[in-house]
Amino acid sequence: SAPGLIRISGFIEPHPEIQDSLVAKIDLRNQGYAEQAFPPIAVYFRNLSGQVTASRIFQPSEYLLGETRGYRSMPMNRNIQLELELLDPGEQSTSYELYIAN
């Protein structure tokens, strides 16, 4: 996928059913003029000092499930909604970042 053409936004909250787990609810949007390949998605957790306490990179094969399973590329100007399950990194993690990985 072309850098800067895919916008990512979302939030992370406690998993409603699994203890010590979180769920990231993510919106991806292809802002380009052509279909794009689905990108890897990075999730980083940090402590108060800004040090990384946990991280994970999800490849498209790991997150294209359910309604998005059959997608081969990202359609233009359309939001794709994803949910990613994560282990809770603990209380030392005070912030998180979601971004497109390279």
N, C-alpha and C positions, 0 to 999 in steps of 0.2 A: 504494500500500500504506500501511496505517496505521503511523505511527512507533511503534517499540518492540514491535510484534507479531511481527516477523520476527527471529529470532536468527541470527547468522552466527558461524561458527567455522571454523578451518582452519589450514593451514600451507603454507609455500612451501619447495620443495626444488629442487636442480638437475634439469633435464630429463634423463631417462634416455637420450635419443637425439639431441638437438639441442644442439650446442655453443653456449656463451654464451647459453643460455636457461634459464628456470626454469618450474616448473609449480606453480600454486596449487591445492591440493586443499581444496575448500570444502564445508561443510555449511550449508545454509539450512534453517531450521525455522519454519513458520508456527505461532505460539503463540496466535493469535486464535481467535475462535469462528465464523469464516466464512472462506471462501477469500479470498486476497489476491492482488493483482497482483504479479508478479515485480518486484523492485526493481532499480535500477542498483546495481552493486557497485563500490566504490572500493578501489584498491590504492595505498598510499603507501609509498615507501621513504624512509628518513631516514639522515643521517650521525650521527656521535657528538655533534654540536652540536644535533641535533634539527631541522636544516634539511631540507626536502624535496629529495631528489636525483632522484626520478623519481615519476611518478604516472600512473594510468590509471583511467578509469571505463568499466566494461563495461555496456552496455545488455542487457536480456534477449534481444534478437534476436541478440546476439553470443555468448551463453553457453548458450542453450537449443538444444543439439545432441544428437545420438544419442538416448538413451532419453528425454530430456526435451523433445525437439523438438515433440511434439504438445501439450504442456501449454499451456493458456491462462491458468491461474491456479494459485496454490500451494494444494495441499490442506492441510486442517487437520491438525496434530499428526503430520506426516510429514517425515522428513529427505529433502532433495533434495541429492544429491551432484553436485558440479561439478568440472571441471578446467579451469583457464584457463592458457594458455601466455603467457609474458612474456619480454621481452628482459631479460637480466641487467644491472642498472644499474651493476655494477662494485663494486670493493672498497670504495669510499667509502661505500656504502650498508651500514649495519650493523644496521638494524632495519626492520621493515615493519609496516603496519597493514592490516587488512581490515575494511571496514565497509559498511553500507548507505548509499548516497549519496542525496541528496535532489534 
